[in-house]
Amino acid sequence: TDPQQALDAAWDAIRAHALPPEQTHRLIVLIAPPPGDPHAQATRAGLENLARTLSIEWARHHTRPVAILPGTQTTDDELAELVAFLASPAGAYYSGCAFTLRSPTGPRPSPPSASPARPRTPPAPSPSG
């Protein structure tokens, strides 16, 4: 899918359903395509930036845009669960965020390696006198 067409379609849907922004307390969920080719990556980045920009522009109207960036193995149930959370009072805190979903069976990034703690040795006594 062409990124420009995808972003234009997202904006057209937002304009049709979320405008005028004076009707407050709305949630806008932008669901990106799964990662893959450069077009998908550009669309994902564009939708993330659209959510961030609209969150600033429409904050005074309590309109909360968020982007969901599914993984290659994300299921519809996982998407639905996140959207339900975002629509609940507990999810009302989030605006302008991008949620990246990864499959529990898929590869996960390795945690940063920490160097082992070294025992602290007391400083040597200073020579007196």
N, C-alpha and C positions, 0 to 999 in steps of 0.2 A: 504494500500500500504506500502510496506517495505521502510523505509526511505533511506536505502543504494541504493536501486534500483532507487528511485525517484531522489536522488542526482546524481547518475551516469548518468541517462537519461538527467538531466539538463546540466551536464558537456558535454556530448556527443553533445547535441544541440548547446551549446555555441561554442564548438570546430568546429563544422561543419559550423556555420554561422558567427561567430565573429572573427575567426582567419584567417589570421594573424592579430594581434592587430595593426600592422603598418598602416592598413587602418583605419584612424582616424574618430572621431566624430560619434561614434556608441552608440546606446541605447540598453541595454540588460534588458529586463523585465522578472523577475522570479516571476511567480504567484504560490503561495503556495495553498495547499488544505485548505478548511475551517477548523476551529478548531473542535476537536472531541476527538478521541481516542489518546493514547500516541504516536502511529505511526505518526499521522497527526501533532501532536505538535512537534515531533522530526524533521519531514520534514520541517515544518515552520521555526524552529530555524536554521536548516542546510542551507536553501535557503537564509535566512537573513544573515547568516555569509558568505556565498559564495558571495553575493552581496557586503558586506563590504570589504572582502578580495580582490576581483577583482577590486574594485574601487581604492584601494591603488596600486595594481600591475599595472593596466592599465591606471592610471591617466595621465601619460605622453603621452598616445595615444589619450586622450580625449574620452575614452570609458567610458560610464556611466552606470554601472549596478545598478539596483534598485530591491527591492523585494516588492511585493504586498501581504499583508496578509488579504484575504477577511474574512468577518464575516460569520456567519451561514446563514444570509439572504441577503448577497450581491448579486446584480443582475449583469447580463452580461453588461447591460447599464452602471452601476456604474464603473465596471472595464474598459470598453471602454473609458469612460469619463476621468478617471485618466490617462490611457495610452496616450490618445490624448494630454492631458495637458503636460505629461512628454516628449512627442515627439515634443512639440512646443518650440519656443524660450524662452517662460516664464518658462518652465520646465527644461531648460538646466542647471540650478543651482544645481539640485539634482543629487547626485551620492553616492552610498553606503548606501542609506537610505532604511528603511523599512516603508511602508505605511500600517497602520492597518485600515481597513474599518469596520465601524459598521453601522448597519441598523438604519435609523432614527426612526423606530418604535421599535427597540430593546432596551434592557436595556443599560443604559449608566452609567459609574461610577459616583458616587456622587462627586461634587466638594469638595475640602478640606474645612472643616469648619474653619471659622476664629472667633477668639474671638472678642466680640464687643469692639470697641474702647473705651478706658477709657479717660475721660477728664483729661487733664494735669493740675495738681494743682501747682501753683507757690511754690517754696521752702519757707519755713518759714524764716523770717528775723533772722540773727544771732545776738546774744546779743552784744551790743557794750560796749566797754570799760573797 
